[in-house]
């Protein structure tokens, strides 16, 4: 995605993550599929739903890890593109788009099946009409708001909980013999039928992919994404299993197998105590709300995949153009047209099987992506949540989809292969030689360990993501720089002597032996653990005895020579000349804070004018301002005339500054000091001012007005 692409606002909370996942999983998976599933597995359908919930765990662990490491719009497409490269991104992006299209089409067919309780018209024409209606709403800007989603899910879970409680009461009245008869034989179609049904109902858990696609909009993604996913999966699995158990217990097996509205049919059996048609109406209203939410949000989510791919250059730029209402009109129209075709051309079971096949394929690839990202050892790959039992969980998550796809039948397998072949063909024809596509995936970093090249741009992109993920309770990077020590070293200085001076400065502040820090910094540079790029070195340590991050900044006009190991034998074999060295010492926990600080430094280094500005800086304050240069910093000289004249002679506590803005450094008479509220400003002072962008902009406009 281009650097100038608009960033989405982080407005989604933990409850929103839970609501999006749960709402998506409680549409077709509960209101439509149980009847079709029992036709293949009989009473063992309960076990099939449970196994599908268990089998989703590897993909859930991997999706949570990738989402917290790369919380960007595009979900599975973005993960696959950045881990495996544009070829996998093309195949995965098309596959994700198709899976969401199929899932949304399935939901609208299900919505039509429930609406016919009140409107006597054919299901498929009604589903087509609903698709067109939702497409129009998406084009003109109607969208599923987080507030509406919370209300819908609260109603859904409340109604389903009511259904489960009342249903269990009814099951208790059946007696042991009648219940045993309903569940005998438990698995009439054997293991093969059970596994085929697991593959069929797997589509019920596709809501996890939808959550990953909105990861960029989630507040505190390191916590809220995995927690919301796990809570949603627990809720869905419990209600699926208990709800299907109730349906099998109270309904005639032959009727259930052909029933497209099994929940409503079951509710009619034990909601008889409610006035007609309140019992049926309650279930139908809940089903319609679930299907409407899934269908409308499905078009919204699915259309964003071609939008993201267009921005990355994998499809025509026309799909990335926004219409007069600020929506991707072309992408919405193309997505909706495909949904109409799926509804008309495929039967409902075919839709479910194809959606499951594509979803299984994508979930398998997500597990591959985690292995590649971890083994690439990119420093900026810092997931807030790490999958347990790595890599065994991922290996299982790769093998399971292969087994389950094989159980879905030859047609689903054939179309899965067609999708892969189509994606590869599109890559060869359109993407491979496209000058807009210059990136490669993290797998190239893995290849580097085998002696091949890697793609440096990915680490830079991940550093930007990592910096953007900064937590509000962490020590601000700006404050770390302002209190740092600056060493402007002579031409004859060596890296070893500089490391000794930096270690002594850090040791005095951290209360640690200087020799220990010096040895660790030097060992890190010799073994390749110190990042060296663009004439800058970043020696860094994390120690449990350290209370807060500390930084020593070093500038060498003539350059320092650093020997670096590039082949992995822990012996320096390449010399690099660096003009800036940043010695960073951080607490052991949390690791994300340390790496986010590195990311903030590295992202500044990646800016083209950094080295010229760095070498041209005259004073300690100049050097710090070069490193801090962004929309959160303002350097202000008090000349004694103009707008700054009002500041001269005033104590800082009496200076009217915008909210969220503070004076971090005062440069006076060749010395730099961190001021207090009692510091009186003088003519000739140079102030380094930090704050939020809006406050800095307001102050700059006032001082230069």
N, C-alpha and C positions, 0 to 999 in steps of 0.2 A: 504494500500500500504506500502511495507517495507520502513523503513527509508532511506535505501541506494539506493532506486530507483532513477534513473536519473531525475533531475528536468528539465522541459521544459523551454526554454527561453521565456521571456516576450517580444514578438516582435509585438503583435497585437495592433493597435491603435483604436481610436473611429471609424474611417472610416472603418477599417477592420471588427469590430463588426457589423456595419451597413451593410457592403457588404456581409458578410457571411449570416446574417439573410435574407436580401432582396433577394439575389441570390437564396437561398433555397426556399423562398416562391413564387418566380415568375416563377417557372418551370411548373409543372403539374397543379398547382392551377389556373393559368391564361390561359395557352396555350392548356389545354386538358380538364379540368373538366367542364367548363361552359355548353357545349352541354349536357353532361350527367346530370348535375344538373337541367337544364330546363326541361328535360324529367320527373322529379319528382315534380318540383314546378312551372313550367311555368315562367311567368314574375316575380313572387315572388322570383326568384333566386337572384335578386339584393338585396332584403331584407335579404335573407339567408346569403349572403356573409357579409353583414353589421352586422347581429346578431352574426355570427361566430367570427368576429373581436371584438365585444363587449364581447362575452362569453369567449374569450381567456384572457381577462384582469385579472381575478383572478389568473390563472396559470402564466401569465406574471409577475404580482406583486410578486408571490411566488418564481418563478424562479429567478427573479432579486435579491430578498432578500437572497436566499440560495446561489446564485452564488457569491455575494459580501461577504458573511460570510465564504464560503468554496470554494474559487476559485481553484478547483482542477480538473485534467483531469478525465473524467468519467461522468460528468454531472449528469443527473437524477439518474443514478445508485449510484454514490457516495453519493448524498444527501439522498436517501432512505436508503442505508446501514448504514450511520452514524446517521440517525435520528430514524429509526424504527428497525434497526438491520439486521443481515445477512439474515434472512428469507425474509424480505421485499426487501433487496438488491438483493437477488437471483431472486425473482419474477420480481422486477422492472428492474434489469439488463437485464434479458432475454426479457422482454417486450420492453424495449428501443431498444435493438438490433433488435428485430423483426420489430418494427415500422420503424426504419431507413432502414432496408432491404426492407420492403414493399414500403416505399416512394421512395427509389432509383430505385426499379424495375418499379414502376409506371412512374418515370421520363424517364427511358430508353425506355419503351413502347411508351411514348409520343414522344420521340426523333425519334423513328422509324417511327411514324405516320407522322412526318414532313419531314423526309428524303425521303419518297416515292414520294415527289413532284419532286425529281430529280433522284431517283433510284427506278425502278419498281420491288420491291421484297416484300414478305410478311413481315408484321410488327414484329411478334414475333420472327422469325428466326434472323431478323436484330437486335432486342433488345438483344437476347441471344449472338450474335456475339459481340455487343458493351460491354456487361457485361464481356465477356472473355477478350476483349482487355483492358478494364479498370483494370481488375484484374491483368493482366500481368504488366501493368504500375505501379500499386501499389506495386506489389511484387518486382520489380526491383528498386523501390524508387521514381518514378514519383509522385508528389503530387501537390495539388492546393496551389500555393503560394499566399500570401496576395496581392502581386502586381498584379498578374493575376486576382485575384478575384475583385480587385478594378476596373480594366479595364473592365471586363465582366459586372459588375453591372452598371458602368457608361454608357456603351453602351446600356444595357438593359433598364435602366430607361430613357435614352434619346430616344430610339426608341418607348418605350411605351408612353412616354409623347407626342411624335409626333403622335402616333396612336390615343391617346385620343383627342388631339386638332383637328386633321383632322376629327375624328369621330363625335365630337360635332358639327362641321360645317355641316357635312352631315345630322345629326339629325335635325338641324335647318332648313334644306331645306325640310324636310318631311312634315311639316305642322302639326298643332294640331290634326286634324282628323285622319290622317294616324298614328301618334304616339299613339293616344288613342286606335286605333284599334289593334296595335301591343301589347299593354299592357292590353287588355281586353279578357277574365277575368284575373284579376291580379293573383289570387291564385286558379287555377282550381282544385287543389287537396287538398285544405283546410289546416288547421293547421297541420294536421298529415303529409301531404306532405312537408310542409315548414320545420317542425322540422327534418324530415328525411333528407332533403337536407342540413340543417345546419350541421348535423352530417357528411354528405358526404363531404362537402367542408371544414370541420374543418382541414383535412389533409393539406390544403393550408397554414396553420400557423405553421406547424411542424418545420420550420427553427429555432424557438426559442430554441428547444431542442439541435440543432446542436451547437448553440452559447454557451450554458451552458457546452457542452462537451469540449470546448477549453478555458474555463475560466482561467485555470492556465497560459495560454500564453498571457493574456490580460494585457497591461500596465494600471496602476491605475484602477483596476477593480471596485472600489467603485463608480467611476464616469462613466467610459466608458461602462460598461456592461448595466446598466439600461438605460442610455441615448441612446445608440446604439439600444437597443431593442425597446424602445418607438418610436424612429424616424423610424425604419424599419416597425413597425406595422402601424404607421400612413400612411407611403407611400404605403404600400401594401393594406391596407383597402380602401384608396382613389382610387387607380388605379383599384382594383378589382371591386368596386361598379360602378364606372363610365365606365370602360371598358365593363363590363357585360351589363350595361344599353345600351351601343352603339350596342353591338352584338344583343341583343333582338330587338332593334329598327330597325336595317337595314336588318336583315336576316329573311327568311321565317321560322315560328315556327316549322313546321314539319321537315325541313332540319336541323335546329339547333339542334334538339333533338337527332339526330343520327350522328352529326358531331364531329369527333375527332380532327379537326383542326379549331375551330371556329374563332380564331383570324385571321388566314390567309384568311379564307373565307370572313370575314367581311372586311378585308383590300382590297380585290379585288373589293369590291363594291365602295369604295371611293378613292382608290389610282390610279384611272384610268388616272389621269393627269400626272402620272409618266411614263416614257418610260418602256414598257414591257421588261423583267419581273422584273423591279426594285422594284416595290411596293411589290409584293409577295416575292421577294428575300430578301428584307429588313426584313420582318416579319419572314420568315423562318430562316434566319441567326440568328436573335435574339433568336428565339425559340431553335434552335440547340445549341447555346451558353449556354442558361439557362439550358437545359436538360443535356448537357455534364458536366457543372459545378456541377449540383446537383448529377448526377450519379457517377462521379468520386469521388467527395468529400463525397458522401454517402457511398461508399465502404470504403474510408479512415476512416470516422467517425465511421461507424458501426463496423468495424474490431477492433477498439480501445476498444470497450466494453468488448468483451471476453478477450482482452489483460489485461484490468484493473481488471476484475474479476479473471483472472488467478493469477495475482500478489497478490490478496487478499485471494486466496485459495478457491474461490467458484467454480471454474472449474479446469480441468486438467492443470497442469503447462505447458504442451506442447503448449497450446494456447498463452502462454506468452513468448515463446522463439522467439528471433529475428533471422532472416535468414542471409545469407551471405551479403545481401545488407542493413542490419540494419533495416529491416521491419519485422513485425509479419507475416511471410509467411503463417503459418498454419491458423491463424485467418482470413487472407485475402482470402485464398482458401475456407475455410468453409463458410464464409460470401457470397462469390460470387456464390458458388454452391447452396446455399439456394435461392439466387436471381434468378438463372436460373430456379430452380424448380417453384418458384412463377410465373415467367413470362409464363412458359409453362402450368402450371396446372390451373391457375385462369384467368378469364376474367378481363379486365381493370377496370370495375366497382367494381368487387369483391376485387381487389387489393386496390382500393381507400377506400372501406368500411372497410376492415380489418385494413388498416393503420390508419384510423380515429378512429376505436374502440380501438386499442391499445394506440393511442395517448391520447384519452379521458381518458382512465384508468390511464395513467401515470400522466396526468395533475391533475387529482383528487388526486392522491397520493402525488404530490408535495405540494398541499394545506394542506394535513394531516401532511406532514413533517414540514412545517412552524409552525403549532400549537404545535407539539411535541417539536421542538427546543425552541420555546419561553417559553412554560410552564415548560420545564425541568430546566430553569433558570441556565444554565451553564454559569459561568462568562465569559468564552472565546468565547461565541457565540456573535459576534459583527458584524452584517451585516452593510456594508456601506450604504445600502439602506434598508429602512423598509417599508413594505407594508402598505398602508393607510387602515383605517377602519377595523383594526384587532379586533376580529376574524371573523367579518361578511362577509368580502370579501372571506375568506377561506372557510367558511361554504357554501356560494353560489357556490364556485369553486368545492366543493366536491359533491354537489347535482346535479349541471348541467350535468356533465358527465354521471351520472346515467340515467337522462332523455334522453340525446342524444344517448347514446348507445342503449337504448331500442327502439329508432326510426330506428336504422340501420338494424333491422331484426334479425330473429332467428339465421341465420348462423353466423353473426358477433358476436352475444352474445355467441353462443355455442363455437366458437373458442377462444373468450376471456376467457371463463371459463376453456377451455382446457389448455390455456397458464398458467393461475393461478395454476390449478391443477398440470400441469407439473413442474412449478417452485417449488411448495411445495414438490412434490415427489422428485425432484432433491435435494432439501435442506435436506430432511429426509435421503435420501440414501447416499449422498456424502458430504454435508457440515456440518451437525449437529455434527458429531463426529470427524471432521477433526481437528487434533491438530494445524494446521496452522491458524485456525479461532478461536481466543480467545477473540475477541471484542464483544461488544454489542452496541446497539444504545442509542441515547439520551433519548429514552422512559424509560430507566431504571432510569434515573435521575428524571423523572416524577414519576415513581413508588416509589422512595425514599420518596417523599412527602407523600406517603400513607403508609410509614413504611416498605418499602422493599428496597432491595439493589440497587446499581447503579454501572455503569461501569466507573471506574476512568480513564481508558486509553483514553477515548474520549476527556475529558477536556485537557489532555496533548497534544493530536493530534491537537485539535483546537488552543491551545496556540501556537504551532509551526506554524500553518497556519497564525494566527494572527500576530505573530512576522514577518513572511515573507512578510506580506502585508504592512509593515511600509512605510509611505509616505516620499518622499525625502525632503519635506520642514519642517519636524518635528525636534525638538531638539533631536539629537542623544542620544541614551541610554548611550553610552560610556561617553559623555560629562556630563550627569547628574550624573553618578557615580563618575567621577573624582572630581567634585566640591561638593560632598556630605559630610556631617559631619559623623564621625565615633565615636561611643561610645563603649568602651570595658569595660563592667560593672563588678562589684565585685560579689562574690559568694552570698552575703546576699541581693542583690538587688531584688526588686519585680517588676512585670510587671507594676504596677501602678506608681512606682517611675521612671521607665524607660520611660513610656509614658509621664510623666511630664517633664523630661529632653528633650525628643525628641520634644515635643510640644513647649517648650521654644526656642529651636534652630530654628525650622521652623517658629515660630511666629516672631522672630527677622528678618528673611530674607523676610517674606511675609508681614510684617507690620500688623499683626492680633493679637487679644488677645490670649495669651497662654492658658488661662483657657478654651476658646471655643474649641481650637484644642484638648486639653487634654480630655475634656468631650466627644467629638465626637469619638476619638480613643477608649476610654474605652467602650463607648456604643456599638461601632461596634464589639468589641471582645465579649461582653456579649450576644449580640443578634445573633451571628453567621454570621455577615457580614464580619468578618475578615477571609480570607483564612488561614488555618493552616494545614500544611502537611509536612512530612519528617523532623520534628524538626525545621520548619521554619514558622514564622507568617508574614502576609503581611497586616498590618493595612493601610487603604488608604482612602483619602478624595478628593472630587472635590468641589471647592468653586468658585463662580463667581468673588470674589475679587482677586484671585490669577492670576498673570501674566505669570508665567512659572513654570514648575514642579520643585519640590525640594524634596530631599531625605535625611533621616537620617538612617544610618546603625548601628545596634547594634549587638554585639557579647557577648554571655555569655558562658564561659567555663563550668560552673556547671549547667546551664540551668535555664530558667524562667518558672514558672507555670502560664498557662493561662486557665481560665474557659471559656468554649464554650457551647453555646446552640445548641443542636443537634436535639431537638424535636419540635422546633417552638413556645415554650411558652415564649420566650424572657428572660429565666432564665438559667444561666450557670448550666449544669448538668454533664459536663465531663471536666476533667483537662488534659491539654496537656503540655508536657515539650518541650520547644523550645530553640535552641541554637543560632538562628539568627532571628532578627526582622528587617523588612524594613518598615519604616514609610514613606509613599509616599503622598505628597500633590500636587494636580494638578489643573489647571484651569477647570472650568465647561465645557467649550467647546474648542475643539471638544472632545466628550467622547472617541472616538477611540484612541486618543493619550494616554490618561490615561491607557486604558486597554492594549494597546500595550506595555507600559512600564511594567505593571504587567506581561504580557505574557513573556517579555524578562527575567525578574527575575525568573518567575516560570519555564521556560524552562531550565535555568541554574541549578535550584534546582533539577530538575528531573534527571540530569546527576549523574551517580552512585558515582563518586569520590568527589562530591561537599562537603559533610559534613566532610569527612576526611580532605580535603584540608582546609576547613574553620576553623576547630578546631586546625589545625596545624599552621596556619598563626601567624607570630610573630608581625608584625607591621600593622599600618593603611594602608600602601601601599599594603602590602601582602593581606589584606582582600579585598581591592578593586580589586586587580588583580585576586583573586579567583572568584569574581563575574563577572568580565569581561572576564574571560578565554575563548578565542575563537581565530579564525584565523585573527581577526582584532586587536590583542594586542600582544605586545612584551615587556618583562621585560629585561632591559639591564643594567648590572653593569659595571661601568667604572673602570677597574682595573689598568690602567696606562701602560699596556703592551698589545701586540697583536693588533688586528684591532681597539679596542676601544681607543688606545693611541692617535690616531689622533684627537679625540673629546675633550680631556682634554685641558682646557685653551681657548676654542673657545666659542664665543657667539652663542646662538642658531640660530640667524638669519644667521650666517655664516656656519652652519652645512649643508652639502649637503644631504638632505633627499629625498627619492623618492616622486613623486607627490602624493598628497592625504594622506601623513603621517605627523603626528605632535607629539611632546613631550608633553604629557598631565600633567604629574606629575614628580617632582624631589624630591627624598628622600635623605635628607642630614642632618647629625648630629642629627638623631632622630626626625627630623621634616619633614613634607610633605608640599610642596608648588606647586602652579600652576605657571609655569615659564612664562616669557615674552621673546621677541626676544633678549633683552639685557642681559638675564641671562647667566652668564659665567659658563660653566661646569667644575667640579673639579674631581680630582681623588677620588674614593670612592662613588661618586654619583650613585644612582640607578634610572634609568629612566623608566617610564611607557609610552610606545609609542603606539599610536592608528593610525589606517589608514585602507585603503581598503586591502583586502587579498593579492592582487598581490604586492602592495607596501611593506606590512609587510614581505612577503616571500622574496622579493628581499633584503630588509635591513637585515633580519636575515641571509641570505646566505652570505652577505658581511661582517657582524660583526663576524660571526663564521668561516669565511674562513681563 
